[in-house]
Amino acid sequence: MNILELLSLNSYYGHEQVLYGINLAIRKNAITAVIGPSGCGKSTLLLTLNRMLEECGGRAEGEITFAGKDFFSYPKEEIRRRIGIVFQKPSPFPLSIYRNLTYAPVYYGVRDKKKLNEIVESKLKVAGLYEEVQADLHKSALQLSGGQQQRLCIARALTVEPEILLLDEPCSALDIKNTANIEQMLLKLAQDYTIVIVTHNLAQAKRISDYTAFLLNGELVEYGETKKVFSRPQDRRTWEYIEGIYG
């Protein structure tokens, strides 16, 4: 079942076109990796799907269907609640760990202290962070390590129960151990959420994704099951990128 369907999607920053005629169907409860060289439009794709592109002076044209309904008919706030995004650089709020995780639920109307405590505990456990920080919930999130901060940001994005989680190079600045922790977390999360991850790490895409989309110069060159894309690419440009000939 497809949760997001893109048809002839074009994205722009001002007069500069970045994405060209993207046709892509994102499967529900699967991990889709978006790969391609720097500057090919990967991050712009994520910003389009979270409607953050418009806040960056950009715009999108074409059709997007989300959960069977016109994507652009939803209020931006609803899109951002139902489609969460985590950026490459960890960006915890300069607040306590606890307040980082209760900020969005409180904004959306949750006031019950017991419910808030349950949200904090459950999402930290999902992120594999609870055992590490349970005694320090009122410590500044900025005191956490880089890997912990990234897991906190993922946990924070989950506090409003999005249907889709977008991740832009979430492991690029992390060591092997923290990368492994996040990959294991994402594999578990895919049981309940749809995940789209931008990554330059081709080995990572092969390890954790069900589907892979290859972008080049703003165009979708190839999309399919990850095993097929990496073992039997249909386009020579895909093969050249996977083999490291360019990119």
C-alpha positions as CSV (number, residue, x, y, z in Angstrom):
1,M,0.0,0.0,0.0
2,N,1.3,3.4,-0.9
3,I,1.0,6.2,1.7
4,L,2.6,8.9,-0.6
5,E,2.4,9.2,-4.3
6,L,4.2,11.8,-6.3
7,L,3.2,12.6,-9.9
8,S,5.2,15.0,-12.1
9,L,6.6,16.8,-9.1
10,N,8.7,19.9,-9.7
11,S,10.3,21.9,-6.9
12,Y,11.9,25.3,-7.2
13,Y,13.9,27.8,-5.2
14,G,12.8,31.1,-6.7
15,H,13.3,30.7,-10.4
16,E,15.8,27.8,-10.0
17,Q,14.3,24.4,-10.6
18,V,15.8,21.7,-8.4
19,L,13.5,18.7,-9.0
20,Y,12.2,17.7,-12.4
21,G,9.1,15.5,-13.0
22,I,9.5,13.2,-10.0
23,N,7.1,10.2,-10.1
24,L,7.5,8.1,-6.9
25,A,5.3,5.9,-4.7
26,I,6.3,5.6,-1.1
27,R,5.2,2.3,0.5
28,K,3.6,2.3,3.9
29,N,5.6,0.8,6.8
30,A,8.8,0.4,4.7
31,I,12.1,2.1,4.7
32,T,12.9,4.0,1.4
33,A,16.4,5.2,0.9
34,V,17.1,8.2,-1.3
35,I,20.6,8.2,-2.8
36,G,22.5,10.3,-5.2
37,P,25.5,12.7,-5.4
38,S,25.6,16.0,-3.6
39,G,23.3,18.6,-5.1
40,C,21.0,16.2,-6.8
41,G,17.9,17.3,-4.9
42,K,17.6,14.7,-2.2
43,S,17.2,17.2,0.7
44,T,14.8,19.3,-1.4
45,L,12.6,16.2,-1.9
46,L,12.4,15.8,1.9
47,L,11.7,19.5,2.4
48,T,8.9,19.3,-0.2
49,L,7.3,16.3,1.6
50,N,7.3,18.2,4.9
51,R,6.2,21.5,3.3
52,M,9.3,23.1,4.8
53,L,10.4,24.0,1.3
54,E,7.9,26.9,1.3
55,E,9.5,28.3,4.5
56,C,12.8,28.3,2.6
57,G,11.5,30.4,-0.2
58,G,10.7,27.5,-2.5
59,R,7.6,26.1,-4.1
60,A,6.4,22.8,-5.5
61,E,4.2,22.0,-8.6
62,G,2.6,18.7,-9.5
63,E,0.5,16.2,-7.7
64,I,1.2,14.6,-4.3
65,T,-1.4,12.2,-2.8
66,F,-1.0,11.6,1.0
67,A,-3.2,8.9,2.6
68,G,-5.5,9.0,-0.4
69,K,-6.0,12.8,-0.3
70,D,-4.5,15.8,-2.1
71,F,-1.3,16.6,-0.1
72,F,-1.7,20.4,-0.7
73,S,-5.3,20.4,0.7
74,Y,-4.0,19.6,4.2
75,P,-3.0,22.6,6.5
76,K,0.7,22.9,6.8
77,E,0.6,22.3,10.5
78,E,-1.2,19.0,10.0
79,I,1.3,17.9,7.4
80,R,4.2,18.6,9.8
81,R,2.5,16.7,12.6
82,R,1.8,13.7,10.4
83,I,5.1,13.8,8.4
84,G,8.0,14.5,10.8
85,I,11.5,15.4,9.7
86,V,14.9,15.0,11.4
87,F,17.9,16.9,9.9
88,Q,21.5,15.9,9.4
89,K,22.8,18.0,12.3
90,P,21.2,17.1,15.6
91,S,19.1,20.1,16.7
92,P,17.8,19.5,20.3
93,F,16.1,22.5,21.8
94,P,18.2,24.4,24.4
95,L,15.9,22.9,27.1
96,S,15.9,19.8,29.3
97,I,15.6,16.3,27.8
98,Y,12.1,16.1,29.3
99,R,10.9,19.4,27.8
100,N,12.3,18.5,24.4
101,L,10.0,15.5,24.4
102,T,6.9,17.3,25.8
103,Y,7.2,20.4,23.8
104,A,5.2,19.2,20.8
105,P,2.5,17.2,22.8
106,V,1.9,20.3,24.9
107,Y,1.6,22.4,21.8
108,Y,-1.0,20.0,20.5
109,G,-3.0,20.1,23.7
110,V,-1.7,17.3,25.9
111,R,-1.8,18.7,29.5
112,D,-2.1,15.5,31.7
113,K,1.2,15.1,33.5
114,K,0.9,11.3,33.6
115,K,0.3,11.2,29.9
116,L,3.3,13.4,29.2
117,N,5.5,11.2,31.4
118,E,4.3,8.1,29.4
119,I,5.1,9.8,26.1
120,V,8.6,10.7,27.3
121,E,9.4,7.2,28.6
122,S,7.9,5.4,25.6
123,K,9.6,7.5,22.9
124,L,13.0,7.4,24.7
125,K,12.7,3.6,24.9
126,V,11.8,3.4,21.2
127,A,15.0,5.5,20.5
128,G,17.1,3.2,22.7
129,L,17.9,6.2,24.9
130,Y,15.8,5.6,28.1
131,E,18.3,3.5,30.0
132,E,21.0,6.1,29.3
133,V,19.2,9.2,30.4
134,Q,16.4,8.2,32.7
135,A,18.2,9.7,35.8
136,D,18.9,12.9,33.9
137,L,15.7,13.9,32.3
138,H,15.9,17.4,33.6
139,K,19.5,17.9,32.3
140,S,20.0,20.1,29.3
141,A,19.7,18.1,26.1
142,L,22.7,20.0,24.8
143,Q,24.9,18.1,27.2
144,L,24.2,14.8,25.5
145,S,26.7,13.3,23.0
146,G,26.2,13.8,19.3
147,G,24.7,10.3,18.9
148,Q,22.4,10.7,21.9
149,Q,21.3,14.1,20.6
150,Q,20.3,12.6,17.2
151,R,18.4,9.8,18.9
152,L,16.7,12.4,21.0
153,C,15.7,14.3,17.9
154,I,14.2,11.2,16.4
155,A,12.3,10.4,19.7
156,R,11.1,14.0,19.7
157,A,9.7,13.7,16.2
158,L,7.8,10.6,17.3
159,T,6.1,12.3,20.2
160,V,3.1,13.4,18.1
161,E,2.8,10.0,16.4
162,P,3.6,10.9,12.8
163,E,2.8,8.5,10.0
164,I,5.9,9.2,8.1
165,L,9.4,10.0,9.4
166,L,11.8,11.8,7.0
167,L,15.5,11.7,7.9
168,D,18.2,13.7,6.1
169,E,21.6,12.0,6.6
170,P,20.9,11.2,10.2
171,C,24.2,9.3,10.7
172,S,26.6,11.4,8.7
173,A,28.4,12.9,11.7
174,L,28.2,9.8,13.9
175,D,30.7,7.0,14.7
176,I,30.2,3.4,13.8
177,K,28.5,2.5,17.2
178,N,26.0,5.3,17.1
179,T,25.3,4.7,13.4
180,A,24.5,1.0,14.3
181,N,22.3,2.1,17.1
182,I,20.2,4.4,14.8
183,E,20.0,1.8,12.1
184,Q,18.7,-0.8,14.5
185,M,16.2,1.7,15.8
186,L,15.0,2.5,12.3
187,L,14.5,-1.2,11.5
188,K,12.2,-1.5,14.5
189,L,10.4,1.8,13.8
190,A,9.5,0.6,10.3
191,Q,7.0,-1.8,11.9
192,D,4.9,1.2,12.9
193,Y,6.0,4.1,10.7
194,T,6.9,4.8,7.1
195,I,10.5,6.0,6.9
196,V,12.3,7.9,4.1
197,I,16.0,8.3,4.6
198,V,18.5,10.4,2.6
199,T,21.9,8.9,2.8
200,H,25.3,9.1,1.0
201,N,26.2,5.8,2.7
202,L,25.4,3.2,0.1
203,A,26.2,0.3,2.5
204,Q,23.6,1.8,4.9
205,A,21.0,2.0,2.2
206,K,21.6,-1.7,1.3
207,R,21.5,-2.7,5.0
208,I,18.3,-1.1,6.1
209,S,16.1,0.0,3.2
210,D,13.4,-1.9,1.5
211,Y,13.3,0.4,-1.5
212,T,15.8,2.7,-3.1
213,A,15.4,5.9,-5.2
214,F,18.4,7.2,-7.1
215,L,18.3,10.9,-7.9
216,L,20.7,12.6,-10.4
217,N,20.6,16.3,-11.4
218,G,17.1,16.6,-9.9
219,E,15.6,13.7,-11.8
220,L,14.6,10.3,-10.6
221,V,16.8,7.9,-12.5
222,E,15.7,4.6,-10.9
223,Y,13.4,3.4,-8.2
224,G,12.7,-0.1,-7.0
225,E,13.4,-2.8,-4.4
226,T,16.8,-2.2,-2.9
227,K,18.1,-5.6,-3.7
228,K,17.3,-5.2,-7.3
229,V,18.5,-1.6,-7.6
230,F,21.9,-2.6,-6.2
231,S,22.3,-6.0,-7.9
232,R,20.6,-5.4,-11.2
233,P,20.2,-1.7,-11.9
234,Q,18.2,-0.9,-15.0
235,D,20.0,2.3,-15.8
236,R,23.7,2.6,-16.5
237,R,23.9,5.8,-14.5
238,T,22.7,3.9,-11.4
239,W,25.4,1.3,-11.9
240,E,28.1,3.9,-12.4
241,Y,27.0,5.7,-9.2
242,I,26.9,2.5,-7.1
243,E,30.3,1.4,-8.4
244,G,31.8,4.8,-7.4
245,I,32.6,5.9,-11.0
246,Y,31.2,9.3,-10.0
247,G,29.4,11.0,-7.1
